[in-house]
Amino acid sequence: MIENNNSTSLGRKLSHNRIYKIGEILFLFITAFLFIKLIDPLVSDNLLLKQAVIWSANILMLIIVWTGLKLRGENWKHFGLTFKSISGKEALKTFLLSLLVLVLAVAGFILGSIIMANITGIPEEANMSSYDYLKNNFGMLMLTLVGVYIVSSFGEEVVYRGFLITRITELGFDEKKGRVIAVIISSIIFGLAHYEWGPMGIVQTGFMGLALGICYIKLKKRLWILILAHAYMDTVLMIQLYLANN
């Protein structure tokens, strides 16, 4: 690995020491988990506040990820996230590729549903009761979509694909084997992160994460494509929940 002159002493350890690298990954998710477990009881049964706690945990993870980049002297481009302007042709290509990723991610989601249905023997549904606050509230739907785009569509792709897959592949495995391990681990953690959706939701999102992880590698870390695809899915899901509640 090329030494970055802008990195700090801790950043150099994070770049070169496997124990520090693993520690950073564990610190990220343990911190978010403890945050949710400590704050969640304080909001009682208020569904909106419970959702806000999860969103806050995701933002906390983004801050930790950003801190790790700064310590190393890196930037978001390291995860495939750029903010430069692009041509109309490139924008169209990005959009079309995002539709392809959407199809593959939905296919993974459906595959997870089929597998769970065969295991349980019944067409179980994911537990989406945490979004019951959307009932008869169009304004809350709009607010939720804004929050979801930031912390889910954007945040989850940065954390579970950009950060997690990249950092695991940097642990010193064989390059090809490292990518496979990274994609599998990231999809498992991504599924477990949706534990509030129940067993069905964990498996569905796990397989969806597997599809997104593969796309992340195959598309050479072009993270905006995955963010857009994730945003499409989140939009459909939130509107579906709003209509179902009504």
N, C-alpha and C positions, 0 to 999 in steps of 0.2 A: 504494500500500500504506500502511495506517495505521501510523504510528510507534508502537512499543511502548516505553513509558517504562522498562520493566524490562530492556530489551536492553542488552548491552555494546557496546563500540566494534566488536569483531569481529562481534558479532551483527548490528549495523546494516549492516556491509559484506556479510554473508551474506544479508541481506534485500534489499539494493538493488543490489549489484554483481554483474553476470552472471558475471564471471570467478570471483569468490569462490563463487558458487552452483555453477558447474560444477566448481570445484576441490573443493568439499565432496563432491560425488557421486563424483568420481574418487578422492579420498582414501579414502572409505568402502570401495570395492571393491578398490582396489589394496592397502590395508592388510590386508584379509581374505585376498586372494590370496597376498600375501607371507607372511603368518602361516602359512597352510597349507603353502606350499612350503618354509618354513624348518623347521617343526616335524614335518611328515609323515615325512621321512627318519629322524627320531630314534626313531620307534615301530616301525620295521622292518615286518614283515608281520602284526603284531597287528591284526586287523580291528576289534576293539572299540576299541582305542586310536586307530586311524585315524578311526573314527566320532566319537570324543570330540574329535579335533582339529577336525573339521568343525563340530561343535556349538559348540566354543569360539570358532571364527571367527564363527559366527552371533551368539553372545552379544557378542563384540567389536563387531560391526556395530551391535547394539542400543545399546550404550554410546555409540558415536559418534553415532548418530541422536539419542539422548537429550541428549547434550552440545550438539548443534546447536540443539535446541529450547530448552535452558536459556540458551544464549548470546543467542538471539533474544528471550527472555522469553516464549516460547510453552509450550504443554503438549501432551500426547498428543491432546487434542481437535482440534488442528489437522489431524491425520491421520484424524479420525473415530473415535478410540478414547476412549471414556468409561468410567468405572468407577462411575457412579451406579446405584442400584437402580431396577428397572423393574417395572411392574405385570405381573400374570399374563397379561393380554391382549397386552401388548407382547412378553412373553417367547414366547408362542405364535406371534405374528406373525414374530418373529425366527427361531424354529425352522423355521417353514414356508418362509420365504424362504431359509434356509440349505439346505434340501433342494432348492429350485429351483436355487440356485447350484451345488450338488453335481452335479445332472444336467447343467447347462451345462458345468461344468468337466470332467466325465467325457467329455462329447461332444467337447470340444476335445482331450482326451487321445487319444480314439479316432480323431479326424480326423487327428491327427499320425501315428498308427500307419498309417493308410491311405495317407497321402501318402508316408511313407517306404517302405512296402511297394511302392508303384508306382514309386518311384525306384530302389530296390535290386533289385526283381524277386523278392524273397524275404521271407517273413514274419519278419524279424529281430526279436529281442527285446532289450529294454533290458538292459544288464549290471548285475545286482543282486547280484553276487558279494560286494560289500562287506558284505552282511548275512548271510553264511553262518554267522556266529557264533550265529545264532538256532537253529541245528539242535539239536533235542532239548533245548532249554533254555527252559522256560516262564517261569522267573524272569527270564531275560534279555529275553524278549519283553515282560514287564511293565515292566521297567526302561527298555527302549528306547522303549516307548510314552510313558512319562512324559517322557523326554528329547525325543522327537519332538514332543509337544504343545507343549513350551516353545519349542524352537528352530526347529521347522519350521512347525507349524500357526500358532502365535502369531508367532514371530520373522520368518518369511518373509513373512507378510502385512503386518506392520509395515514391513519393509524394502522389499520389492518392489512393494507396492501403496501403502501409506500414505506412506512416505517418497519413494520414487522417482517415482511418478506425480505427487504433490503438488509436489515440488521442480522437476520438469521443466516442469510447467505454469506455474510461477512465473518461468520464464526470460524472459518477455516476449513470447511468441508470441501470435498471435490466439487468443482463448479456445477456440473450437471446434477449430481446427487444433492448438493446444497439447495439448489432451486426447488427440487422435488420435495425435500424435507420442509423447506420454508413455506411452500404453498399449502402443504397438508397441515402443518402446525397452525398456520394463520387461519385456515378455514375452520379448524376445530375450535380455536379460541373465539373466532367470530361467531360461531354457532352458540358456544357457551355464554357469550356476552348477551345473547338474547334469551337468557334463561327465564325471564318473566313471561315469555310467550309459551312456556310449557315445553314438554318433550318434542311435540310435533314441530313447534317453531324452531327449536334448537337444531333439529336435523334439517329442516327446510333451509334455514339460513346458512347452516354449515355447508350444504351442497351448493348453495348459491355463492358462498364465499370461495368455494373450490373453483367454480367456473370463473369468477372474477379474478382469482389469483393466477389462474392459467392465462387468462387474457392479459393480465398485467405483464407477465413474462414474455408472452408471444408478441405483444405490441411494444416491446422494448421500453417499458415503464412510462408510457404516455398516459399519465394519471388522469388528465382532464377527460379522456374518453370514458374511463370508468366512472368518474364523478358524474358525468352527464347521464350515463346509463342508470346509475344508482338513483339519480334525481327523478328519472322517468318512473322507475319502480315505486319510489316513495310517493310520487304524485298519485299514481293509480291506486296505491294502497290506502292513502289517506282519504281520497275521494270515495273509494269503495266503502271504507268504514263509516264515513259521513252518511252516505246513501243507505247503508245497511241499518244504521241506527235510526234513520228516519223512515 
